Structure formats: C-alpha cells, structure tokens
Amino acid sequence: MGCKAAWAAAREIDGKSLLLMTRNDVLTGLQLKLGPALKIYEYHVKPLQTKHLKNSSS
C-alpha cells in the first residue's frame, strides 16, 4: 500500500465510506492538519467521487 493510502488504512476507511465523505468530514473528522486534509480531499476523495458518479450514471 502506498503512503497516499496510509491515512485511510490507519483510520479504517473503506471505499464505500470514502465515497460518502464530505469535505467537512475530511477537514474535521480525520484529525489531520488543515493543509494535508485539504490535499487529501481535493486530490483523492473528490476525484474518486466524481469518477464513481460518472461510472454509475453511464
């Protein structure tokens, strides 16, 4: 597992939970500093959610 996924594994976040997370969940619920939390949301959570929505609507 890459270090990019370590934050999710350490908090036992699975794929379904990740798709349901809001920006606020990431910023406040993961107990991370603001900068890393924003990067996780913008570069990992949001793109996965967008990709999932595109795949489920096709």
N, CA, C and O atoms as a printed pandas DataFrame, in Angstrom:
     atom_number atom_name residue_name chain_id  residue_number  x_coord  y_coord  z_coord
0              1         N          MET        A               1    0.853   -1.176    0.000
1              2        CA          MET        A               1    0.000    0.000    0.000
2              3         C          MET        A               1    0.894    1.232    0.000
3              4         O          MET        A               1    1.868    1.294    0.750
4              5         N          GLY        A               2    0.567    2.215   -0.839
5              6        CA          GLY        A               2    1.351    3.430   -0.915
6              7         C          GLY        A               2    1.084    4.350    0.262
7              8         O          GLY        A               2    0.081    4.205    0.960
8              9         N          CYS        A               3    1.981    5.292    0.478
9             10        CA          CYS        A               3    1.808    6.196    1.609
10            11         C          CYS        A               3    0.613    7.118    1.408
11            12         O          CYS        A               3    0.099    7.684    2.373
12            13         N          LYS        A               4    0.159    7.276    0.148
13            14        CA          LYS        A               4   -1.018    8.100   -0.097
14            15         C          LYS        A               4   -2.274    7.462    0.487
15            16         O          LYS        A               4   -3.219    8.168    0.842
16            17         N          ALA        A               5   -2.294    6.145    0.590
17            18        CA          ALA        A               5   -3.459    5.439    1.122
18            19         C          ALA        A               5   -3.319    5.147    2.609
19            20         O          ALA        A               5   -4.261    4.649    3.226
20            21         N          ALA        A               6   -2.180    5.442    3.190
21            22        CA          ALA        A               6   -1.942    5.115    4.592
22            23         C          ALA        A               6   -2.904    5.831    5.531
23            24         O          ALA        A               6   -3.302    5.267    6.550
24            25         N          TRP        A               7   -3.280    7.054    5.209
25            26        CA          TRP        A               7   -4.195    7.790    6.081
26            27         C          TRP        A               7   -5.547    7.094    6.156
27            28         O          TRP        A               7   -6.163    7.069    7.222
28            29         N          ALA        A               8   -6.017    6.534    5.060
29            30        CA          ALA        A               8   -7.307    5.842    5.044
30            31         C          ALA        A               8   -7.211    4.514    5.779
31            32         O          ALA        A               8   -8.107    4.162    6.547
32            33         N          ALA        A               9   -6.150    3.787    5.554
33            34        CA          ALA        A               9   -5.982    2.493    6.212
34            35         C          ALA        A               9   -5.828    2.664    7.716
35            36         O          ALA        A               9   -6.362    1.870    8.491
36            37         N          ALA        A              10   -5.106    3.690    8.131
37            38        CA          ALA        A              10   -4.895    3.924    9.557
38            39         C          ALA        A              10   -6.198    4.261   10.270
39            40         O          ALA        A              10   -6.334    4.023   11.470
40            41         N          ARG        A              11   -7.152    4.813    9.534
41            42        CA          ARG        A              11   -8.437    5.188   10.129
42            43         C          ARG        A              11   -9.548    4.209    9.751
43            44         O          ARG        A              11  -10.725    4.455   10.014
44            45         N          GLU        A              12   -9.159    3.101    9.132
45            46        CA          GLU        A              12  -10.084    2.039    8.731
46            47         C          GLU        A              12  -11.224    2.560    7.853
47            48         O          GLU        A              12  -12.392    2.233    8.065
48            49         N          ILE        A              13  -10.858    3.378    6.866
49            50        CA          ILE        A              13  -11.837    3.927    5.928
50            51         C          ILE        A              13  -11.838    3.045    4.691
51            52         O          ILE        A              13  -10.810    2.886    4.031
52            53         N          ASP        A              14  -12.995    2.473    4.378
53            54        CA          ASP        A              14  -13.084    1.627    3.191
54            55         C          ASP        A              14  -13.599    2.445    2.011
55            56         O          ASP        A              14  -13.875    3.637    2.148
56            57         N          GLY        A              15  -13.724    1.811    0.871
57            58        CA          GLY        A              15  -14.128    2.505   -0.349
58            59         C          GLY        A              15  -15.495    3.144   -0.267
59            60         O          GLY        A              15  -15.687    4.268   -0.731
60            61         N          LYS        A              16  -16.457    2.434    0.325
61            62        CA          LYS        A              16  -17.808    2.982    0.435
62            63         C          LYS        A              16  -17.823    4.215    1.325
63            64         O          LYS        A              16  -18.474    5.210    1.005
64            65         N          SER        A              17  -17.105    4.151    2.439
65            66        CA          SER        A              17  -17.036    5.299    3.341
66            67         C          SER        A              17  -16.389    6.491    2.656
67            68         O          SER        A              17  -16.824    7.631    2.824
68            69         N          LEU        A              18  -15.359    6.222    1.893
69            70        CA          LEU        A              18  -14.644    7.279    1.182
70            71         C          LEU        A              18  -15.565    8.003    0.209
71            72         O          LEU        A              18  -15.510    9.227    0.093
72            73         N          LEU        A              19  -16.406    7.255   -0.486
73            74        CA          LEU        A              19  -17.322    7.861   -1.453
74            75         C          LEU        A              19  -18.395    8.709   -0.784
75            76         O          LEU        A              19  -18.963    9.598   -1.418
76            77         N          LEU        A              20  -18.677    8.447    0.483
77            78        CA          LEU        A              20  -19.709    9.192    1.203
78            79         C          LEU        A              20  -19.163   10.394    1.970
79            80         O          LEU        A              20  -19.940   11.193    2.492
80            81         N          MET        A              21  -17.856   10.530    2.043
81            82        CA          MET        A              21  -17.258   11.603    2.839
82            83         C          MET        A              21  -17.466   12.969    2.193
83            84         O          MET        A              21  -17.340   13.129    0.979
84            85         N          THR        A              22  -17.784   13.937    3.027
85            86        CA          THR        A              22  -17.891   15.322    2.574
86            87         C          THR        A              22  -16.564   16.031    2.865
87            88         O          THR        A              22  -15.698   15.504    3.564
88            89         N          ARG        A              23  -16.433   17.204    2.325
89            90        CA          ARG        A              23  -15.224   17.998    2.587
90            91         C          ARG        A              23  -15.081   18.245    4.084
91            92         O          ARG        A              23  -13.980   18.167    4.629
92            93         N          ASN        A              24  -16.188   18.540    4.740
93            94        CA          ASN        A              24  -16.167   18.791    6.178
94            95         C          ASN        A              24  -15.729   17.542    6.951
95            96         O          ASN        A              24  -14.995   17.650    7.934
96            97         N          ASP        A              25  -16.170   16.375    6.519
97            98        CA          ASP        A              25  -15.749   15.129    7.169
98            99         C          ASP        A              25  -14.233   14.986    7.132
99           100         O          ASP        A              25  -13.608   14.620    8.128
100          101         N          VAL        A              26  -13.655   15.276    5.987
101          102        CA          VAL        A              26  -12.204   15.147    5.834
102          103         C          VAL        A              26  -11.485   16.195    6.677
103          104         O          VAL        A              26  -10.486   15.888    7.328
104          105         N          LEU        A              27  -11.982   17.423    6.671
105          106        CA          LEU        A              27  -11.301   18.505    7.385
106          107         C          LEU        A              27  -11.396   18.370    8.894
107          108         O          LEU        A              27  -10.454   18.726    9.603
108          109         N          THR        A              28  -12.511   17.865    9.399
109          110        CA          THR        A              28  -12.691   17.824   10.851
110          111         C          THR        A              28  -12.634   16.420   11.442
111          112         O          THR        A              28  -12.196   16.247   12.580
112          113         N          GLY        A              29  -13.060   15.440   10.703
113          114        CA          GLY        A              29  -13.183   14.104   11.270
114          115         C          GLY        A              29  -11.932   13.256   11.245
115          116         O          GLY        A              29  -11.835   12.290   12.002
116          117         N          LEU        A              30  -10.974   13.583   10.403
117          118        CA          LEU        A              30   -9.783   12.745   10.271
118          119         C          LEU        A              30   -8.655   13.142   11.207
119          120         O          LEU        A              30   -7.630   12.463   11.268
120          121         N          GLN        A              31   -8.831   14.219   11.926
121          122        CA          GLN        A              31   -7.828   14.704   12.875
122          123         C          GLN        A              31   -6.470   14.916   12.206
123          124         O          GLN        A              31   -5.429   14.506   12.718
124          125         N          LEU        A              32   -6.517   15.568   11.048
125          126        CA          LEU        A              32   -5.305   15.926   10.317
126          127         C          LEU        A              32   -5.154   17.440   10.324
127          128         O          LEU        A              32   -6.115   18.166   10.581
128          129         N          LYS        A              33   -3.958   17.908   10.045
129          130        CA          LYS        A              33   -3.756   19.345    9.886
130          131         C          LYS        A              33   -4.506   19.804    8.647
131          132         O          LYS        A              33   -4.780   19.007    7.749
132          133         N          LEU        A              34   -4.838   21.087    8.600
133          134        CA          LEU        A              34   -5.664   21.632    7.530
134          135         C          LEU        A              34   -5.073   21.403    6.142
135          136         O          LEU        A              34   -5.783   20.955    5.242
136          137         N          GLY        A              35   -3.804   21.697    5.952
137          138        CA          GLY        A              35   -3.174   21.552    4.634
138          139         C          GLY        A              35   -3.257   20.135    4.083
139          140         O          GLY        A              35   -3.749   19.935    2.973
140          141         N          PRO        A              36   -2.782   19.142    4.846
141          142        CA          PRO        A              36   -2.883   17.763    4.360
142          143         C          PRO        A              36   -4.324   17.304    4.155
143          144         O          PRO        A              36   -4.606   16.563    3.214
144          145         N          ALA        A              37   -5.230   17.731    5.016
145          146        CA          ALA        A              37   -6.637   17.339    4.876
146          147         C          ALA        A              37   -7.227   17.898    3.584
147          148         O          ALA        A              37   -7.961   17.201    2.883
148          149         N          LEU        A              38   -6.910   19.152    3.266
149          150        CA          LEU        A              38   -7.399   19.744    2.019
150          151         C          LEU        A              38   -6.840   19.015    0.802
151          152         O          LEU        A              38   -7.564   18.771   -0.164
152          153         N          LYS        A              39   -5.566   18.670    0.845
153          154        CA          LYS        A              39   -4.957   17.946   -0.272
154          155         C          LYS        A              39   -5.587   16.572   -0.440
155          156         O          LYS        A              39   -5.844   16.143   -1.564
156          157         N          ILE        A              40   -5.835   15.886    0.651
157          158        CA          ILE        A              40   -6.472   14.568    0.580
158          159         C          ILE        A              40   -7.841   14.689   -0.062
159          160         O          ILE        A              40   -8.202   13.885   -0.922
160          161         N          TYR        A              41   -8.605   15.691    0.350
161          162        CA          TYR        A              41   -9.943   15.845   -0.218
162          163         C          TYR        A              41   -9.873   16.205   -1.702
163          164         O          TYR        A              41  -10.523   15.567   -2.530
164          165         N          GLU        A              42   -9.089   17.221   -2.034
165          166        CA          GLU        A              42   -9.045   17.719   -3.412
166          167         C          GLU        A              42   -8.402   16.749   -4.399
167          168         O          GLU        A              42   -8.850   16.643   -5.541
168          169         N          TYR        A              43   -7.359   16.041   -3.974
169          170        CA          TYR        A              43   -6.610   15.194   -4.907
170          171         C          TYR        A              43   -6.981   13.720   -4.856
171          172         O          TYR        A              43   -6.610   12.961   -5.751
172          173         N          HIS        A              44   -7.707   13.303   -3.823
173          174        CA          HIS        A              44   -8.026   11.879   -3.693
174          175         C          HIS        A              44   -9.524   11.621   -3.569
175          176         O          HIS        A              44  -10.096   10.884   -4.372
176          177         N          VAL        A              45  -10.156   12.222   -2.572
177          178        CA          VAL        A              45  -11.573   11.935   -2.315
178          179         C          VAL        A              45  -12.460   12.479   -3.431
179          180         O          VAL        A              45  -13.259   11.738   -4.004
180          181         N          LYS        A              46  -12.330   13.748   -3.740
181          182        CA          LYS        A              46  -13.186   14.381   -4.745
182          183         C          LYS        A              46  -13.058   13.730   -6.126
183          184         O          LYS        A              46  -14.081   13.456   -6.753
184          185         N          PRO        A              47  -11.836   13.469   -6.628
185          186        CA          PRO        A              47  -11.735   12.793   -7.930
186          187         C          PRO        A              47  -12.351   11.394   -7.932
187          188         O          PRO        A              47  -12.968   10.995   -8.920
188          189         N          LEU        A              48  -12.191   10.647   -6.845
189          190        CA          LEU        A              48  -12.799    9.317   -6.776
190          191         C          LEU        A              48  -14.318    9.406   -6.794
191          192         O          LEU        A              48  -14.985    8.606   -7.450
192          193         N          GLN        A              49  -14.864   10.382   -6.072
193          194        CA          GLN        A              49  -16.314   10.564   -6.055
194          195         C          GLN        A              49  -16.821   10.955   -7.437
195          196         O          GLN        A              49  -17.848   10.448   -7.887
196          197         N          THR        A              50  -16.114   11.843   -8.108
197          198        CA          THR        A              50  -16.501   12.275   -9.452
198          199         C          THR        A              50  -16.451   11.104  -10.428
199          200         O          THR        A              50  -17.369   10.916  -11.226
200          201         N          LYS        A              51  -15.390   10.328  -10.364
201          202        CA          LYS        A              51  -15.249    9.162  -11.240
202          203         C          LYS        A              51  -16.368    8.152  -10.978
203          204         O          LYS        A              51  -16.924    7.583  -11.917
204          205         N          HIS        A              52  -16.694    7.933   -9.720
205          206        CA          HIS        A              52  -17.754    6.985   -9.363
206          207         C          HIS        A              52  -19.106    7.465   -9.890
207          208         O          HIS        A              52  -19.895    6.666  -10.395
208          209         N          LEU        A              53  -19.376    8.764   -9.775
209          210        CA          LEU        A              53  -20.646    9.302  -10.270
210          211         C          LEU        A              53  -20.752    9.155  -11.783
211          212         O          LEU        A              53  -21.820    8.832  -12.302
212          213         N          LYS        A              54  -19.653    9.390  -12.492
213          214        CA          LYS        A              54  -19.664    9.244  -13.955
214          215         C          LYS        A              54  -19.901    7.796  -14.351
215          216         O          LYS        A              54  -20.649    7.525  -15.290
216          217         N          ASN        A              55  -19.272    6.862  -13.645
217          218        CA          ASN        A              55  -19.427    5.440  -13.957
218          219         C          ASN        A              55  -20.819    4.926  -13.627
219          220         O          ASN        A              55  -21.354    4.086  -14.351
220          221         N          SER        A              56  -21.412    5.415  -12.551
221          222        CA          SER        A              56  -22.731    4.922  -12.155
222          223         C          SER        A              56  -23.844    5.524  -12.999
223          224         O          SER        A              56  -24.936    4.958  -13.069
224          225         N          SER        A              57  -23.591    6.665  -13.645
225          226        CA          SER        A              57  -24.623    7.276  -14.482
226          227         C          SER        A              57  -24.589    6.758  -15.917
227          228         O          SER        A              57  -25.523    7.008  -16.679
228          229         N          SER        A              58  -23.538    6.044  -16.297
229          230        CA          SER        A              58  -23.439    5.521  -17.667
230          231         C          SER        A              58  -24.206    4.240  -17.825
231          232         O          SER        A              58  -24.230    3.664  -18.913
